Amino acid sequence: MSTILETENLTKRFGSLTANGDVNLTVESGTTHSVIGPNGAGKSTLFNLITGLLEPTSGSIRFNGEDITGESPHEVARRGLARSFQITDVFDGLTAFENVRVAAQFADDRRSSMWRSADSLTDAGGRATEILEDVGLADRSHQRAAEFAYGDRRKLEIGITMATEPDLLMLDEPTAGMGREDTISTVQLVQRLADERGFTLMLIEHDIEIVMSISDTITVLQRGEVIAEGTPDEVRADEEVQRAYLGGAQL
């Protein structure tokens, strides 16, 4: 098994506040790697550093063996690292198909040509149709995103990230705000897509039951630092994790 993502002593300070301190993280290709921790533990900051939304104070980030420290989100995405956010991020004025096709065009090698119309990018259109089928939105492909309910907007956002053909997909609380039925459906969808398309999955998730059931590896943060990492069983049995995360209760 090869390493797809690695951080070394990754640190981010905001004045006197250390949001992430000396974070060493290794994500293996083809796995599901979850990041958990109490509110304010630095989980989203870590994702923002990896995806280029924030510049590290110190430390390094390597993706597919190459240093991406300090690269812009655009450059990071071009390398094959896609990310969704806690708040859904779609173009409300576009249809579901148009939302996904825009992302597919980004992944198309011909996208840099100023002489080609969007309609001529048939490969991008075909991928958009295929992805909408995968996420269960094919029958609503020509409906504007603004008309979608929250759960379907989440599915559309996952479809948009999938259209960029990522090697690593990072999801920041993909089930936040969902009811139990939508939560289970979304998790099953992401797992199926990861298996079928062969990408690595990294996620922040507040639902500990989901984390324990789908993760190969779990990293636990507290006050911006890694306090434990291992399999679900190892993390569940860790006394420091129990104290930090659940006040000493068993996971």
N, C-alpha and C positions, 0 to 999 in steps of 0.2 A: 504494500500500500504506500502511495507517495503522498507527500505533503503539498497541499494546494495553497495554504495560507499560513504565514508565520509572523508573529510580532515579537520583537526583542526589546525589553525594557521600555515599552511604549508608555509615554507620559504626556499628560496634558494638564497644564496649570492655567487657571484664570485668576491672576493676581496671587493672593495667598491661598486660594483654594486649589487643591489637587484633585481633579475630577477622575483622572486615571494615573496610577503610579506604578511604574516598572511592570507593566502587564506583559507577561510572556505567554503566548498562546500558539498552539499548533492545531491546525485543522487538516485532517486527512481526506484525500480525495474519495468521493463516493459515499461519504458518511453524513449523518445528521448530527450536527454539533449545536447544542443549546447553551445559551448564556443566561443565567438566572441571578437573582439577588434582590434584596429589599429595594424599595423606592429610594432613588438617589444614590444607588450603588455605582453608577457610572456606565451602565449597559449601553444606553443610546449614545453616549459620548464615545464609547469604544467603536460602535458602528460608524459614527460620523468621522472618526479618525481614519478608519480602514477605507472608507469610501471617498475620502478626499474633501468632505464638507468642512472638516477642521484640520488645521495643520498641527502636527505634534510639537510639543515643547522639546521633546527629545525622544530618542528611540527610533526603531525602524520597522518597516512593514514590507514583507516579501510576498508576492503573489505569483504562483507558477514559477517560482525560482528567480523572479526578477524584483528588484527594489522598486517599490511604488511610493515610497515615503514622500509626502508633499505634493504628489500629482493631483491635478484637478479632478473633480467628479467625472467630467467628460472623458478624460484620459483613462481613468480607472475603469469606466464602463466599457470603453473600447477594448480593453484587455480581456473582458469577459466576466466582470464582476457586477452583478445587478442587485438592486436593493429596493425594498418597499418600506414605507413609513407607517408610524402609528396612525396618522391621519391619512385617509385615502387621497391619492394624488392622481386625478384623471382630468382630461379636458371635457368639462361639462357640455360645451357647445358642439362637440363632435359625437358621431355615432360610435358604438362599440367597435365596429369594424375599422373606422378611421383612427380611433385611439391606438388600436393594436398595429395597424399598418404603419403608422408613423414610427413606432418603435421598431418594426421589422425593417423599415427603410434605413434606419440607423445602422442595422447590422448588415445591410446589403453593400457589397464592395463597390457598387456603382453609385452610391448615394452622393459622392462628391462631385458628380458631373452636373454642371449647371444647365446642360442642354437637354436633359431628359425630364419629361413630365412625370408627376407622381403616378399617373394612371398607367404609364409604360412599365412600371416596376411590377411585372406580373408575379415574379417570385415572392415579393413582399406581400402582395395581395393574397396569394395562395397560402402563405404561411399564416397570415392573419386569420383566414377562414379556418384553417386547420386548428389553430390555437383556440379560437372561439368555440369550436366543437369540443376540444379537450376540456375547457373550463365550464362547459355546459351553457354557453350563451349564444350558440349558433342561431337559435330561433329569434334572437333579439339583436342581431348584428347591426341592423339599420335603425335601431332606437338610440336616441340621444342619451349619453351617459347621465345627464342631469335627471333623467326619469327613473333611474335605477334605485332600488332600495339598497340599504347599507350593505347587506351581505353580498348582493350582486355587484356592487361597486368594488368590494374587496376581491371578488373573483376576477373582475375586469382588470384591476390593478395587477393581480398575479399574472394574468394573461399578457399585460403590457411588458412586465419584466421578463416573461418567458420569450417574448418576441425578439429580444436582443440576443438570444441564444447564449445564455451565460454558462460559464463553467462553475461558478459559485453564485448561488442565490441567497441573499441575506434578507430575512423578513423580521421586521421590528413589530412585535406583538400583532401578528396577523389576525388573531381572533378577538382583539380588544373590542368591547362593545357589543359582541354577538351573544345571542342566546345559546343554550346548550346544543340544540339541533344544528344551528348554523356553524357552531364551533367544530363539532365533530365532522360535519360535511367538508369544511374548509381544510381541516387537518388531513383528512383522507384524500382530498384533491391534491394537496401539495405533495404528500407522500407518493401518490400514484404518478404524478408528473416527474418527480425526482427519479423514480424507478424506471419509468419508460424512456426518459430523455437523458438519463445518466449524469445529471448535474449534482454537485455537492450542495447540501442545504445547511445553512447556519441561521439560527433564529433566537430572538428574544421572545420569551413567552411567560405570561404571568400564571397560567394554569399549570400548576405543578403536576397534576395527574397526567396531562398531555405530555409534558416534558419527560416524565419518567417512562411513558409508554412508547415514545417514538425515538428517543435520543440514543445514539451510540456513545457519545461523550458529552459530559456536562461540565461547563466552567462556572464556578460560583464566585461572584464579586461581592465585596463589602467595602464601602468607603473607597471605591476606586481601585482596590487591590484584589488579586486572585487569592482566595483563601482555600480553595479546593478545586480539583479537576479529576475526573475519572468517569467510569461507567455509572449508570443510574444506581446500581446496588452499592457501589463504593461511596457515591455522594450521599445516598440515603443513610448510610451507616456512619458518616463523618460527624463527630460530636461538635466540632466547631461550626459546621454548616447548620446543624440543628439549633445551636445557640443563636447564631447570627440571623438565620432565616425564619425560624419558627419559635424562637424563645425557648429552645431546648426540647420541643416536642418532636416526636418521631415523624419523619417524612413518610 
